[in-house]
Amino acid sequence: MEQGHPPAPEVRHMSHTYAQNVIHVVFSTKDRRKAIPEEFQPRLWAYAAGVCQNLGILVHAIGGTQDHIHLLIQIPPSLPLAKAVQTIKSNSSRWANEEDHKFAWQEGYGAFSVSRSRFPTVLQYIRNQKAHHRRMGFDTEFLALLEKHSIEFDPRFVFG
């Protein structure tokens, strides 16, 4: 070591990536048709959960009604949100059609980050979809979610 120079600082690298990407994802059937019968919902939700598992997505909750689905999922940092949602939608609708439940998902979706402090509330919200929708339809619910998360939108174009 040369005289007068301080020792080089120790260089430390992170060997792993750490992330908590908990997202509340919502999307509807095309034209918000009531195309998912109540008796079929558990099978469709389970299939969507299987798609998530294959993508390395941790599923905290899935619920919905005849015209939409909510997912509370934790997406790995290597998987883009848009790719995750597109894969869930395409695989689940293809499978549902193979099972003689003819429908398609809408093109777009809503995705809202969930903080640790709000996690229990969102989890309960998704689990109680049937009761929640006795009081409020999907359109009203979706607009309320956009407003709650301060997402700018033009109501004329939200639903196509």
N, C-alpha and C positions, 0 to 999 in steps of 0.2 A: 504494500500500500504506500502510495506517495505521501510524503509529509505535507501537512497543511490541508488535506482534503478530508471531509467527513466521510464516514462509512456510507456506502450506498444503502438507501432504505430497502427494507425487505419488500419484495413484490409478492402480493397475495392475490390469487384469482379465486373467484367463486366457481366451485366445481358443479353446482346445480342451479337450476332456475327455480325460483319460488314465486308462486302467484296464487291469488285467490280471486278467480274470475267468476263470481256468482251472478248469474243473469236470469231475470224473469223474462221469458220469451212468450209471446202471444201471437197466434195467427188464427184466421178463420177459414172456413170452407169457402170455396169460390161462390161469390154472390151471397155469402152468408146463408146459404141454404141449410136447412135443418136436415143434414144428410148423414148424421152419425147417431143412429138409434141408441137409446140408453143402454139396452142390453149388449150392444157391441162395444161400447166405450171402454170397459175394462180390458178387453182384448187389444183394442187399438192403442190404448195408453201403454199396455205391457209391451207391445211391439215397438212403439216409439222408444221406450226405455231400453229395449234390446239394441236398437240402432245406436242409441247414445253410448251404451256400454261398449259396443264394437269400436266406437270412435274415441274411447278413453274419457268420455264425459261422465262425471258423477251426477246422478239424478237424485235430487232431494224430494221432488214432488212433481206429479203430472195430474192434471185434472181438466175438466172442461164440461161442455154441454153438447147439444146436438149440432151446434154451428161453429164451435171454436175449441181451441186447446190452449192450456197454460202449462209451461214447463219451468221449473226452478232447477237450474242446472249449473254445474261448475265445469267450465270449459278449460282444458289444458292450454298452457300458454303457446304451444306450437300450432294450435288449431284456430284459424280465423273464424269469427262468429258467423259471418255470411256463409262460409263453407259448411259449418256445423248445421245451421238452420236448413240450408238447401238440401243437405243429405238426409236429415230427419224427415223433411216434408216429402221429398221424392220417394224415398224408400217406404214410408208409411202409407202414402197414397197408392203406390203401386201394389203393395201387399193388400190393402183394403179392397182394391178393385179385383184382385185375384180371389178374394174371399166373398165376392159378389156384393160388396157394398160400394156402389158406384158413386164416387165423388172425387173432387180435386181440392187442394188447398188454394187459397188466394195467393196472388203473386208476392205480396209484401208481408211484412211482419213487424211487430213491435219488440224491442229488446231494451230492458231497463236494468241497470246495474243495481245490485242489492248489497247494502252495507251489512256488516255483522250485526249491528244493533237492530236493523229492520228485518233480518232473516226470519225470526219466529213469526212475525206478523204476516209476511208474504207467504210463508209455508202454510199457515192456517188459512189464509185467503184462498189459496189454490185448492186446499183440501175441502173447502166449503163452497165450491162453485155452484152446486145444485141449489143450496139455500140462497146464496147470493143472487142468483139469476131469477129467483121468484120476484125480486124487487127491481131488478135493473137488466135491461137488454144489453147485448154485446156492443152495439154502436155507442150507447151512452157510457158503458164501462171503458171502452177503448179510448174515447175522447177524454175521459176523466184521467186515465193513466198518462196520456200525453201531457195534459195540463199539470198533473201532479209532479211530473218529471221535467217540467219547464221546456218541453220540446215544442218548438214553433211549428205550426201547421196551418194550412188553409182548409177549413172544414168542407169546402166544396170538392176537394180532391183527396181526402183521406180514404174514402171508400170506393173511389173510381166512378 
